[in-house]
Amino acid sequence: MQRLSLLGTLAGASIRSELQYRANAFSSILGGILFQITGFIVVWIIVARFGQIGGWGLAELTFLYGMRLTSHGIFYACFSQMFEFDRVLITGEFDRYLVRPMPPLMQLFTRKLRINAFGDLIGGTALVFAASMAAPVDWSPLAVIYLILAIIGGGLVEGAVQTSLGSLSFRFLNTLPVRSTVNEVFNLYGNYPNTIFPGALRATLTFVLPIAFVAFFPASVLLNRTDELSIPAWLAMASPLIGVLLFVGAVRLFRLQSAQYQSSGN
Amino acid sequence: MTFAIHYASWIEFIRARIRVQYMYRFAVIMHFVLAAVTIYLLTLVWKSAYAGRTEVDGIPLQLMLVYLTIGNLQVRYLRPEIGYDIVERVREGKIGFDISRPLSYPSQLVATAAGDLIGMLPMVALAIPVAGFLGELAPPPNWQAGVGYIASFLIAWLIAVELAMIIGLVAFWTLEMTGFMMVYNLVGSFATGALVPLWFMPDLMRQFVQLLPFQSIVYVPVSIYIGLPATGSIGTALLLQVFWAVVLVFAIKLIWRRALDRTVIQGG
């Protein structure tokens, strides 16, 4: 409990420090929105001319894109510092984390806030709202709760993948180029229905690099399209839970790998 | 005499940059891995959109995939790296050294970009077969298209360099431009036609994109390559590119003169 309130204090401090530079914060958020909007425009143009991608219409694709983007925003707001991890190790900053009472991973996550995450959150939520009327979703209270849980779960899936890969830096020091590429793959492949991919890729994006669990599976559940999936419906429904499980596993892995830490010395 | 001196320094700049590209070869490889990943995704998405039809609006699927494959390799190859360099030099004050060299700073940048182009060539050679495997590659329909493409590619390179320079020179006023650069990369990558060719854009959007110089970086050369030149004929398509290349030279001259007047180096 005490740890949670400490987390709140740290998060508040990093938001305040970002807002000190208002112009920069504003342009970062705007940049964040534009960044993802370009990707969406591509989807929109294709659907405007061709009517569908993988049998999904504009409303459904927008819904999928919005869910994925919001999840990505949550991931970026909470875990963006994973992208700084290599530098934290190389500069020896990690030494400091080890002598403080809070878990090192939590100190890493609360190190700094990337304000452009709000661009993703705003853009993603707007797309979900815009699509929610037109998309064939039965909006019961349960569906709304599921949507929220699924979006958080999606953020956790991305967080789990980046944390797991990042923990390898304890051994190899420099894993950032690989992780950035994986992040880009999420940003590209996560926005389209998994069903347009050939079988081997579909399986890979489900069980090896669990991109489909971020938004595609939960979106299929809400859109009543689980019969098209190559996995059982209950597994798709369990997406939010899978996000939690993957993240817990990733934190464990990080702790295990941290035994390999060798300080760079100062 | 001055030409000989400048010629030698051009060569030195180009050489230095080839070495840099070789030093950072892992980053360059990752860059092209990303190109391959994008090409594969676009191939699958467009195949799905065509939904079994062999041709839409007179564009066969196969031609569409060749367009996307070459276009995305090209947009990665012509990335505006010098834009970032300018900002860094300005922020760190090293721009003072750059300006005091006998070779003008814009010339240094063009030489640097030429080094990038040559330095990345081995990686591009490796990336082409991979891209062809994941996407689709085919020779141009006739020799005119092939020759036209090579000419058009070189002008496209020049325009990409000029645009990167203009964006980079803005740092002389703002000192900070990550946001601006991001917008350039994204709006730019979209307006180049690398993700969606202009012929499939809605009318209003296409008319807007046609007014911008970005289409000359990807859409114009690749449309020449596949035998459907942007403006109807290879000659006029090349002319359009030359027009932009010249306009941008004047723009750079103007901006550069003002930027020099503004420069204050705070010690060093």
Boltz contact constraints between the chains, C-beta under 6 A:
constraints:
  - contact:
      token1: [A, 27]
      token2: [B, 179]
      max_distance: 6.0
  - contact:
      token1: [A, 31]
      token2: [B, 179]
      max_distance: 6.0
  - contact:
      token1: [A, 31]
      token2: [B, 182]
      max_distance: 6.0
  - contact:
      token1: [A, 34]
      token2: [B, 183]
      max_distance: 6.0
  - contact:
      token1: [A, 34]
      token2: [B, 186]
      max_distance: 6.0
  - contact:
      token1: [A, 35]
      token2: [B, 186]
      max_distance: 6.0
  - contact:
      token1: [A, 38]
      token2: [B, 186]
      max_distance: 6.0
  - contact:
      token1: [A, 38]
      token2: [B, 190]
      max_distance: 6.0
  - contact:
      token1: [A, 42]
      token2: [B, 195]
      max_distance: 6.0
  - contact:
      token1: [A, 42]
      token2: [B, 196]
      max_distance: 6.0
  - contact:
      token1: [A, 45]
      token2: [B, 196]
      max_distance: 6.0
  - contact:
      token1: [A, 45]
      token2: [B, 201]
      max_distance: 6.0
  - contact:
      token1: [A, 46]
      token2: [B, 49]
      max_distance: 6.0
  - contact:
      token1: [A, 49]
      token2: [B, 200]
      max_distance: 6.0
  - contact:
      token1: [A, 50]
      token2: [B, 49]
      max_distance: 6.0
  - contact:
      token1: [A, 53]
      token2: [B, 48]
      max_distance: 6.0
  - contact:
      token1: [A, 53]
      token2: [B, 49]
      max_distance: 6.0
  - contact:
      token1: [A, 54]
      token2: [B, 48]
      max_distance: 6.0
  - contact:
      token1: [A, 177]
      token2: [B, 30]
      max_distance: 6.0
  - contact:
      token1: [A, 181]
      token2: [B, 30]
      max_distance: 6.0
  - contact:
      token1: [A, 181]
      token2: [B, 34]
      max_distance: 6.0
  - contact:
      token1: [A, 184]
      token2: [B, 34]
      max_distance: 6.0
  - contact:
      token1: [A, 185]
      token2: [B, 37]
      max_distance: 6.0
  - contact:
      token1: [A, 188]
      token2: [B, 41]
      max_distance: 6.0
  - contact:
      token1: [A, 189]
      token2: [B, 41]
      max_distance: 6.0
  - contact:
      token1: [A, 196]
      token2: [B, 44]
      max_distance: 6.0
  - contact:
      token1: [A, 196]
      token2: [B, 48]
      max_distance: 6.0
  - contact:
      token1: [A, 197]
      token2: [B, 44]
      max_distance: 6.0
